[in-house]
Amino acid sequence: GLAGGRAGALRRAAVEGARAGCRSSRACMRAVGLLYATQTGNTETVAGVIAEATGLEATPIDDVGAADLAGYDGLIVGTPTWNTGADELRSGTTWDDYLEEIAALDLKGKPVAVFGCGDSQGYGDNFCDAIEEMHSTFAAAGAKMLGQVDSSGYQHAESKSDVDGKFLGLPLDQDNEDDLTEGRVSDWVAQLKSEGMPL
C-alpha cells in the first residue's frame, strides 16, 4: 500500500542522493541489490554470507516491488527450491508472484546473478531447480546473466539449473555442505566482480 510506496520512494531518493553526492568513493559505488526469499531460513542465512562478502545489505524480496528491480545497477538474487519437480513457480515464495512482471521489465545489459539453496541429498533429482527459473526470467528481461558455476563439485543427481556441466548460478546446500558455503560464496563474489558486477 501507501506506506510501502513511500518506503520505496525514500529508498530510491537515498540511492539518487548517494549518486549525486559522490563525496566519498563509497557513495560513488553503484547500487547493487542483494535480494532473497526464504522458506526455512537457509536462503536468508546464505544471503547474509553474501552480504558480508560484498558489503551489501541483504533485503527480503517481500520488501521490494518487482518494478523496483529496474532501479538497481546490478542484482544478486537468491531463491530456495520448494515445489520439487515443478515446471514453474518452483520457489514457493514471493518470487513466484513476480516472475511474469520481471520478465516484462527492461533490464537490457544489467548484470544479474542468481544464487539458490537446495538439498543435494534429500532432493538430489531437483537440486536448486529454481535457479534456472530465475535465470530464464531475468534473461527474458534482457539482463546480462553472470555467475555460472562448474557443477562437478556438487553431489546432486540432476538439476534443471545444471546446463552442459555448469549451474546457471551459485547453488548452496546448507543441509549437507554448509561447511563449503563460505568458500563457495567468496569464490563466486570474486567471479562476479571479474564478470562486471559493479561491486
Accessible surface in RSA format (square Angstrom, percent):
REM  Atomic radii and reference values for relative SASA: ProtOr
REM  Chains: A
REM  Algorithm: Lee & Richards
REM  Probe-radius: 1.40
REM  Slices: 20
REM RES _ NUM      All-atoms   Total-Side   Main-Chain    Non-polar    All polar
REM                ABS   REL    ABS   REL    ABS   REL    ABS   REL    ABS   REL
RES GLY A   1   105.43 130.0   0.00   N/A 105.43 130.0  48.98 134.4  56.46 126.4
RES LEU A   2   148.12  82.5 135.27  96.8  12.85  32.3 138.46  97.2   9.67  26.0
RES ALA A   3    72.94  67.1  65.20 100.6   7.74  17.6  66.56  93.7   6.37  16.9
RES GLY A   4    47.55  58.6   0.00   N/A  47.55  58.6  36.37  99.8  11.18  25.0
RES GLY A   5    44.40  54.8   0.00   N/A  44.40  54.8  39.17 107.5   5.23  11.7
RES ARG A   6   145.95  61.3 139.84  71.3   6.11  14.5  60.02  82.0  85.93  52.1
RES ALA A   7    46.56  42.8  40.57  62.6   5.99  13.6  43.84  61.7   2.73   7.2
RES GLY A   8     5.55   6.8   0.00   N/A   5.55   6.8   5.20  14.3   0.34   0.8
RES ALA A   9    49.58  45.6  44.34  68.4   5.24  11.9  45.87  64.6   3.71   9.8
RES LEU A  10   123.37  68.7 117.82  84.3   5.54  13.9 118.81  83.4   4.56  12.3
RES ARG A  11    91.73  38.5  88.85  45.3   2.88   6.9  56.98  77.9  34.75  21.1
RES ARG A  12   117.53  49.3 116.53  59.4   1.00   2.4  63.36  86.6  54.17  32.8
RES ALA A  13    59.86  55.0  46.27  71.4  13.59  30.9  53.08  74.7   6.78  18.0
RES ALA A  14    65.59  60.3  47.43  73.2  18.17  41.3  59.61  84.0   5.98  15.8
RES VAL A  15    41.19  27.1  37.88  34.3   3.31   8.0  41.11  35.7   0.08   0.2
RES GLU A  16    99.80  57.3  97.67  73.9   2.13   5.1  44.68  86.4  55.12  45.0
RES GLY A  17    41.01  50.6   0.00   N/A  41.01  50.6  34.45  94.5   6.56  14.7
RES ALA A  18    44.32  40.8  33.87  52.3  10.46  23.8  42.68  60.1   1.65   4.4
RES ARG A  19    84.88  35.6  69.93  35.6  14.95  35.6  49.52  67.7  35.35  21.4
RES ALA A  20    88.94  81.8  52.71  81.3  36.23  82.4  65.40  92.1  23.54  62.3
RES GLY A  21    28.28  34.9   0.00   N/A  28.28  34.9  16.40  45.0  11.88  26.6
RES CYS A  22    54.61  41.3  38.53  43.0  16.08  37.8  16.85  42.7  37.76  40.7
RES ARG A  23   220.38  92.5 181.75  92.6  38.63  92.0  83.57 114.2 136.81  82.9
RES SER A  24    60.09  50.8  51.78  69.1   8.31  19.1  49.60 105.6  10.49  14.7
RES SER A  25    97.09  82.0  81.50 108.8  15.59  35.9  52.80 112.4  44.29  62.1
RES ARG A  26   150.84  63.3 141.57  72.2   9.27  22.1  69.40  94.8  81.44  49.4
RES ALA A  27    27.98  25.7  18.81  29.0   9.17  20.9  26.56  37.4   1.42   3.7
RES CYS A  28    59.62  45.1  39.91  44.5  19.71  46.3  22.93  58.1  36.69  39.6
RES MET A  29    82.44  42.7  64.46  42.7  17.98  42.8  59.82  50.9  22.63  30.0
RES ARG A  30   139.44  58.5 130.52  66.5   8.92  21.2  36.01  49.2 103.44  62.7
RES ALA A  31    25.23  23.2  16.58  25.6   8.65  19.7  24.66  34.7   0.57   1.5
RES VAL A  32    11.99   7.9   0.54   0.5  11.46  27.6   0.54   0.5  11.46  31.1
RES GLY A  33     4.04   5.0   0.00   N/A   4.04   5.0   4.04  11.1   0.00   0.0
RES LEU A  34     1.93   1.1   0.00   0.0   1.93   4.8   0.00   0.0   1.93   5.2
RES LEU A  35     0.94   0.5   0.94   0.7   0.00   0.0   0.94   0.7   0.00   0.0
RES TYR A  36    15.80   7.4  15.80   9.0   0.00   0.0   3.80   2.9  11.99  14.8
RES ALA A  37     3.17   2.9   1.46   2.3   1.71   3.9   3.17   4.5   0.00   0.0
RES THR A  38    47.72  33.9  25.85  26.2  21.87  52.1  25.62  34.4  22.10  33.4
RES GLN A  39    66.07  36.9  33.77  24.7  32.30  76.9   3.20   6.8  62.88  47.7
RES THR A  40    98.58  70.1  58.46  59.3  40.11  95.6  59.99  80.6  38.59  58.3
RES GLY A  41    21.50  26.5   0.00   N/A  21.50  26.5  19.29  52.9   2.21   4.9
RES ASN A  42    43.56  30.0  43.27  41.8   0.28   0.7   3.91   9.4  39.65  38.3
RES THR A  43     0.98   0.7   0.69   0.7   0.29   0.7   0.00   0.0   0.98   1.5
RES GLU A  44    86.26  49.5  82.28  62.3   3.97   9.5  19.59  37.9  66.67  54.4
RES THR A  45    75.29  53.5  63.17  64.0  12.12  28.9  48.31  64.9  26.98  40.8
RES VAL A  46     0.00   0.0   0.00   0.0   0.00   0.0   0.00   0.0   0.00   0.0
RES ALA A  47     0.00   0.0   0.00   0.0   0.00   0.0   0.00   0.0   0.00   0.0
RES GLY A  48    31.06  38.3   0.00   N/A  31.06  38.3  28.71  78.8   2.35   5.3
RES VAL A  49    32.12  21.1  29.03  26.3   3.09   7.4  30.99  26.9   1.14   3.1
RES ILE A  50     0.00   0.0   0.00   0.0   0.00   0.0   0.00   0.0   0.00   0.0
RES ALA A  51    15.84  14.6  13.81  21.3   2.03   4.6  14.16  19.9   1.68   4.5
RES GLU A  52   158.58  91.0 128.36  97.1  30.22  71.9  50.62  97.9 107.96  88.1
RES ALA A  53    43.92  40.4  12.51  19.3  31.41  71.4  24.52  34.5  19.40  51.4
RES THR A  54    18.35  13.1   0.00   0.0  18.35  43.7   3.68   4.9  14.68  22.2
RES GLY A  55    50.48  62.3   0.00   N/A  50.48  62.3  26.87  73.7  23.61  52.9
RES LEU A  56    34.57  19.3  23.95  17.1  10.62  26.7  27.22  19.1   7.35  19.8
RES GLU A  57   147.75  84.8 132.46 100.2  15.29  36.4  50.58  97.8  97.17  79.3
RES ALA A  58    28.69  26.4  11.46  17.7  17.23  39.2  11.46  16.1  17.23  45.6
RES THR A  59    28.61  20.3  27.74  28.1   0.87   2.1  10.34  13.9  18.27  27.6
RES PRO A  60    44.40  32.4  44.40  40.5   0.00   0.0  44.40  36.7   0.00   0.0
RES ILE A  61     0.00   0.0   0.00   0.0   0.00   0.0   0.00   0.0   0.00   0.0
RES ASP A  62    94.06  65.9  65.99  65.7  28.07  66.4  29.42  69.2  64.64  64.5
RES ASP A  63    83.62  58.6  61.36  61.1  22.26  52.6  19.70  46.4  63.92  63.7
RES VAL A  64     4.04   2.7   0.56   0.5   3.48   8.4   3.45   3.0   0.59   1.6
RES GLY A  65    31.73  39.1   0.00   N/A  31.73  39.1  27.20  74.6   4.54  10.2
RES ALA A  66     3.71   3.4   0.15   0.2   3.56   8.1   0.15   0.2   3.56   9.4
RES ALA A  67    62.43  57.4  52.96  81.7   9.46  21.5  53.23  75.0   9.19  24.3
RES ASP A  68    38.53  27.0  30.43  30.3   8.10  19.2  13.17  31.0  25.36  25.3
RES LEU A  69     0.00   0.0   0.00   0.0   0.00   0.0   0.00   0.0   0.00   0.0
RES ALA A  70    41.29  38.0  29.01  44.8  12.27  27.9  29.20  41.1  12.08  32.0
RES GLY A  71    45.61  56.2   0.00   N/A  45.61  56.2  31.04  85.2  14.57  32.6
RES TYR A  72    34.20  16.0  33.64  19.1   0.55   1.4  24.07  18.1  10.13  12.5
RES ASP A  73    31.80  22.3  24.59  24.5   7.20  17.0   3.16   7.4  28.63  28.6
RES GLY A  74     0.00   0.0   0.00   N/A   0.00   0.0   0.00   0.0   0.00   0.0
RES LEU A  75     0.00   0.0   0.00   0.0   0.00   0.0   0.00   0.0   0.00   0.0
RES ILE A  76     0.00   0.0   0.00   0.0   0.00   0.0   0.00   0.0   0.00   0.0
RES VAL A  77     0.00   0.0   0.00   0.0   0.00   0.0   0.00   0.0   0.00   0.0
RES GLY A  78     0.00   0.0   0.00   N/A   0.00   0.0   0.00   0.0   0.00   0.0
RES THR A  79     0.69   0.5   0.12   0.1   0.57   1.4   0.12   0.2   0.57   0.9
RES PRO A  80    10.53   7.7  10.53   9.6   0.00   0.0  10.53   8.7   0.00   0.0
RES THR A  81    25.51  18.1   6.00   6.1  19.51  46.5   5.21   7.0  20.30  30.7
RES TRP A  82   124.16  49.8 108.14  52.3  16.01  37.6  83.86  44.7  40.30  65.4
RES ASN A  83    59.38  41.0  52.47  50.7   6.91  16.6  18.84  45.3  40.54  39.2
RES THR A  84    65.35  46.5  36.40  36.9  28.94  69.0  26.72  35.9  38.63  58.4
RES GLY A  85    42.00  51.8   0.00   N/A  42.00  51.8  18.92  51.9  23.08  51.7
RES ALA A  86    28.40  26.1  17.51  27.0  10.89  24.8  28.07  39.5   0.33   0.9
RES ASP A  87   115.21  80.7  99.04  98.6  16.16  38.2  31.62  74.4  83.58  83.4
RES GLU A  88   122.02  70.1 115.89  87.7   6.13  14.6  33.09  64.0  88.93  72.6
RES LEU A  89    83.85  46.7  83.70  59.9   0.14   0.4  83.70  58.8   0.14   0.4
RES ARG A  90    17.22   7.2  17.22   8.8   0.00   0.0   0.44   0.6  16.78  10.2
RES SER A  91     3.08   2.6   3.08   4.1   0.00   0.0   3.08   6.6   0.00   0.0
RES GLY A  92    31.63  39.0   0.00   N/A  31.63  39.0  13.41  36.8  18.22  40.8
RES THR A  93    20.35  14.5   5.60   5.7  14.75  35.2  16.73  22.5   3.61   5.5
RES THR A  94    28.00  19.9  23.22  23.5   4.77  11.4  11.05  14.8  16.95  25.6
RES TRP A  95     0.91   0.4   0.91   0.4   0.00   0.0   0.91   0.5   0.00   0.0
RES ASP A  96    20.36  14.3  11.85  11.8   8.52  20.1   7.20  16.9  13.17  13.1
RES ASP A  97   112.77  79.0  81.68  81.3  31.09  73.5  29.23  68.8  83.54  83.3
RES TYR A  98    35.70  16.7  35.70  20.3   0.00   0.0  21.25  16.0  14.45  17.8
RES LEU A  99    17.91  10.0  17.31  12.4   0.59   1.5  17.53  12.3   0.38   1.0
RES GLU A 100   158.32  90.9 147.30 111.4  11.02  26.2  61.90 119.7  96.42  78.7
RES GLU A 101    89.98  51.7  82.97  62.8   7.00  16.7  39.26  75.9  50.72  41.4
RES ILE A 102     0.00   0.0   0.00   0.0   0.00   0.0   0.00   0.0   0.00   0.0
RES ALA A 103    36.20  33.3  26.53  40.9   9.67  22.0  26.83  37.8   9.37  24.8
RES ALA A 104    89.39  82.2  49.88  77.0  39.51  89.9  61.44  86.5  27.95  74.1
RES LEU A 105    31.83  17.7  22.67  16.2   9.16  23.0  25.90  18.2   5.93  16.0
RES ASP A 106   113.88  79.8  90.77  90.3  23.11  54.7  42.86 100.9  71.02  70.8
RES LEU A 107     0.80   0.4   0.00   0.0   0.80   2.0   0.80   0.6   0.00   0.0
RES LYS A 108   174.96  85.4 149.80  91.9  25.16  59.9  99.64  89.7  75.32  80.2
RES GLY A 109    47.35  58.4   0.00   N/A  47.35  58.4  30.93  84.9  16.42  36.8
RES LYS A 110    37.60  18.3  32.78  20.1   4.82  11.5  15.59  14.0  22.01  23.4
RES PRO A 111    17.97  13.1  17.97  16.4   0.00   0.0  17.97  14.8   0.00   0.0
RES VAL A 112     0.00   0.0   0.00   0.0   0.00   0.0   0.00   0.0   0.00   0.0
RES ALA A 113     0.00   0.0   0.00   0.0   0.00   0.0   0.00   0.0   0.00   0.0
RES VAL A 114     0.38   0.2   0.05   0.0   0.32   0.8   0.05   0.0   0.32   0.9
RES PHE A 115     0.00   0.0   0.00   0.0   0.00   0.0   0.00   0.0   0.00   0.0
RES GLY A 116     0.61   0.8   0.00   N/A   0.61   0.8   0.61   1.7   0.00   0.0
RES CYS A 117     6.65   5.0   4.51   5.0   2.14   5.0   4.62  11.7   2.04   2.2
RES GLY A 118    13.58  16.7   0.00   N/A  13.58  16.7  12.41  34.1   1.17   2.6
RES ASP A 119    31.24  21.9  28.21  28.1   3.03   7.2   6.69  15.7  24.55  24.5
RES SER A 120     4.36   3.7   0.22   0.3   4.14   9.5   0.22   0.5   4.14   5.8
RES GLN A 121   107.26  60.0  79.59  58.2  27.67  65.9  33.28  70.8  73.98  56.1
RES GLY A 122    53.47  65.9   0.00   N/A  53.47  65.9  27.48  75.4  25.99  58.2
RES TYR A 123   127.48  59.5 121.74  69.3   5.73  14.9  78.85  59.3  48.62  59.9
RES GLY A 124    11.65  14.4   0.00   N/A  11.65  14.4   7.07  19.4   4.57  10.2
RES ASP A 125    90.05  63.1  81.64  81.3   8.41  19.9  21.88  51.5  68.16  68.0
RES ASN A 126    27.49  19.0  25.35  24.5   2.14   5.2   0.07   0.2  27.42  26.5
RES PHE A 127     1.00   0.5   0.05   0.0   0.95   2.5   1.00   0.6   0.00   0.0
RES CYS A 128     0.96   0.7   0.00   0.0   0.96   2.3   0.40   1.0   0.56   0.6
RES ASP A 129     0.74   0.5   0.74   0.7   0.00   0.0   0.58   1.4   0.15   0.2
RES ALA A 130     0.85   0.8   0.85   1.3   0.00   0.0   0.85   1.2   0.00   0.0
RES ILE A 131     0.31   0.2   0.31   0.2   0.00   0.0   0.31   0.2   0.00   0.0
RES GLU A 132    40.43  23.2  40.43  30.6   0.00   0.0   8.94  17.3  31.49  25.7
RES GLU A 133    17.55  10.1  16.78  12.7   0.77   1.8  12.01  23.2   5.54   4.5
RES MET A 134     3.28   1.7   3.28   2.2   0.00   0.0   2.49   2.1   0.79   1.0
RES HIS A 135    26.17  14.3  26.17  18.2   0.00   0.0  21.19  21.8   4.97   5.8
RES SER A 136    51.70  43.7  44.18  59.0   7.52  17.3  33.47  71.3  18.22  25.5
RES THR A 137    14.06  10.0   9.94  10.1   4.12   9.8   4.62   6.2   9.44  14.3
RES PHE A 138     0.00   0.0   0.00   0.0   0.00   0.0   0.00   0.0   0.00   0.0
RES ALA A 139    42.44  39.0  28.03  43.2  14.41  32.8  28.70  40.4  13.74  36.4
RES ALA A 140    71.87  66.1  32.43  50.0  39.44  89.7  45.08  63.5  26.79  71.0
RES ALA A 141     7.23   6.6   0.00   0.0   7.23  16.4   2.92   4.1   4.31  11.4
RES GLY A 142    34.23  42.2   0.00   N/A  34.23  42.2  25.84  70.9   8.39  18.8
RES ALA A 143    11.28  10.4   0.00   0.0  11.28  25.7   0.00   0.0  11.28  29.9
RES LYS A 144   105.58  51.5  98.63  60.5   6.95  16.5  76.15  68.5  29.44  31.4
RES MET A 145    37.75  19.5  11.19   7.4  26.55  63.2  11.28   9.6  26.46  35.1
RES LEU A 146     8.97   5.0   5.74   4.1   3.23   8.1   8.14   5.7   0.82   2.2
RES GLY A 147     1.31   1.6   0.00   N/A   1.31   1.6   0.00   0.0   1.31   2.9
RES GLN A 148    66.98  37.5  62.34  45.6   4.64  11.1  17.56  37.4  49.42  37.5
RES VAL A 149    26.04  17.1  23.28  21.1   2.76   6.6  26.04  22.6   0.00   0.0
RES ASP A 150    80.96  56.7  73.47  73.1   7.49  17.7  29.85  70.3  51.10  51.0
RES SER A 151     9.75   8.2   7.44   9.9   2.31   5.3   0.00   0.0   9.75  13.7
RES SER A 152    97.10  82.1  61.58  82.2  35.52  81.8  54.09 115.2  43.01  60.3
RES GLY A 153    48.72  60.1   0.00   N/A  48.72  60.1  38.18 104.8  10.54  23.6
RES TYR A 154    20.29   9.5   5.96   3.4  14.32  37.3   5.18   3.9  15.11  18.6
RES GLN A 155   113.91  63.7  88.06  64.4  25.85  61.5  20.37  43.4  93.54  70.9
RES HIS A 156    26.61  14.5  10.05   7.0  16.56  42.4   6.67   6.9  19.94  23.2
RES ALA A 157    73.10  67.2  37.68  58.2  35.41  80.6  47.51  66.9  25.59  67.8
RES GLU A 158   115.56  66.3 112.24  84.9   3.33   7.9  35.31  68.3  80.26  65.5
RES SER A 159    14.97  12.6   0.00   0.0  14.97  34.5   2.07   4.4  12.90  18.1
RES LYS A 160    72.38  35.3  54.13  33.2  18.25  43.5  52.87  47.6  19.52  20.8
RES SER A 161     0.00   0.0   0.00   0.0   0.00   0.0   0.00   0.0   0.00   0.0
RES ASP A 162    41.87  29.3  23.27  23.2  18.60  44.0   5.87  13.8  36.00  35.9
RES VAL A 163    66.89  44.0  60.87  55.1   6.02  14.5  63.59  55.3   3.30   8.9
RES ASP A 164   143.59 100.6 101.05 100.6  42.54 100.6  44.71 105.2  98.88  98.6
RES GLY A 165    41.06  50.6   0.00   N/A  41.06  50.6  29.33  80.5  11.73  26.3
RES LYS A 166    96.01  46.8  96.01  58.9   0.00   0.0  55.45  49.9  40.56  43.2
RES PHE A 167     0.00   0.0   0.00   0.0   0.00   0.0   0.00   0.0   0.00   0.0
RES LEU A 168    17.20   9.6  16.95  12.1   0.25   0.6  16.95  11.9   0.25   0.7
RES GLY A 169     0.00   0.0   0.00   N/A   0.00   0.0   0.00   0.0   0.00   0.0
RES LEU A 170     2.67   1.5   2.67   1.9   0.00   0.0   2.67   1.9   0.00   0.0
RES PRO A 171     0.00   0.0   0.00   0.0   0.00   0.0   0.00   0.0   0.00   0.0
RES LEU A 172     0.00   0.0   0.00   0.0   0.00   0.0   0.00   0.0   0.00   0.0
RES ASP A 173     0.00   0.0   0.00   0.0   0.00   0.0   0.00   0.0   0.00   0.0
RES GLN A 174    32.46  18.2  17.22  12.6  15.25  36.3   3.31   7.0  29.16  22.1
RES ASP A 175    84.88  59.5  50.80  50.6  34.08  80.6  14.84  34.9  70.05  69.9
RES ASN A 176    63.13  43.5  30.69  29.7  32.44  78.1  14.72  35.4  48.41  46.8
RES GLU A 177    14.30   8.2  13.99  10.6   0.31   0.7  10.09  19.5   4.21   3.4
RES ASP A 178    86.20  60.4  73.89  73.5  12.32  29.1   6.68  15.7  79.53  79.3
RES ASP A 179   120.52  84.4  83.47  83.1  37.04  87.6  51.23 120.6  69.29  69.1
RES LEU A 180    80.47  44.8  76.43  54.7   4.04  10.1  79.44  55.8   1.03   2.8
RES THR A 181     4.15   3.0   4.15   4.2   0.00   0.0   4.14   5.6   0.02   0.0
RES GLU A 182   128.91  74.0 124.82  94.4   4.09   9.7  37.92  73.4  90.99  74.3
RES GLY A 183    42.42  52.3   0.00   N/A  42.42  52.3  38.45 105.5   3.97   8.9
RES ARG A 184    33.81  14.2  28.35  14.4   5.47  13.0  21.65  29.6  12.16   7.4
RES VAL A 185     0.82   0.5   0.82   0.7   0.00   0.0   0.82   0.7   0.00   0.0
RES SER A 186    63.44  53.6  56.17  75.0   7.27  16.7  29.07  61.9  34.37  48.2
RES ASP A 187   104.05  72.9  95.39  94.9   8.66  20.5  30.47  71.7  73.58  73.4
RES TRP A 188     2.69   1.1   1.10   0.5   1.58   3.7   2.64   1.4   0.05   0.1
RES VAL A 189     6.18   4.1   6.18   5.6   0.00   0.0   6.18   5.4   0.00   0.0
RES ALA A 190    60.26  55.4  50.78  78.4   9.48  21.6  54.92  77.3   5.34  14.2
RES GLN A 191    52.67  29.5  46.37  33.9   6.30  15.0  26.58  56.6  26.09  19.8
RES LEU A 192     0.00   0.0   0.00   0.0   0.00   0.0   0.00   0.0   0.00   0.0
RES LYS A 193   108.64  53.0  92.39  56.7  16.25  38.7  45.20  40.7  63.44  67.6
RES SER A 194    97.06  82.0  52.96  70.7  44.10 101.6  53.61 114.2  43.45  60.9
RES GLU A 195    59.88  34.4  47.43  35.9  12.45  29.6  34.38  66.5  25.50  20.8
RES GLY A 196    44.67  55.1   0.00   N/A  44.67  55.1  30.41  83.4  14.27  32.0
RES MET A 197     5.77   3.0   0.00   0.0   5.77  13.7   0.00   0.0   5.77   7.6
RES PRO A 198    22.41  16.3   5.31   4.8  17.10  62.1  19.35  16.0   3.06  19.0
RES LEU A 199    42.50  23.7   1.55   1.1  40.95 102.9  10.60   7.4  31.90  85.9
END  Absolute sums over single chains surface
CHAIN  1 A     9306.7       6752.7       2554.0       4865.3       4441.4
END  Absolute sums over all chains
TOTAL          9306.7       6752.7       2554.0       4865.3       4441.4
